[in-house]
Amino acid sequence: MSSISQADLDSMNDSSKKEIANFLDAENSKQRVQMQIHDFTNSCFKNCVSSITSPELSTQEEQCLNSCVNRFLDANIRIVQNLQNVQ
């Protein structure tokens, strides 16, 4: 994998620099979303699944996970709506 040196950056025009900055911002956003999903999955699993001795979820565990997922989705929808209203 190659890296970009300071000399490479200095030789780029403003349009190319902006394109790279936008790409990096998008990649950072993707990484934050993936980290949030990972944290959310861990949280729901820890809160809802009490035992992993069975290969299947109990009815109670399944209901808990469904509620947890729904709360997560509702929260994210509200966040997106509020961000859209701010813009």
Secondary structure, DSSP 8 states (H G I E B T S, - for coil): -----HHHHHHS-HHHHHHHHHHHHHHHHHHHHHHHHHHHHHHHHHHH----SSSS--HHHHHHHHHHHHHHHHHHHHHHHHHHHH-
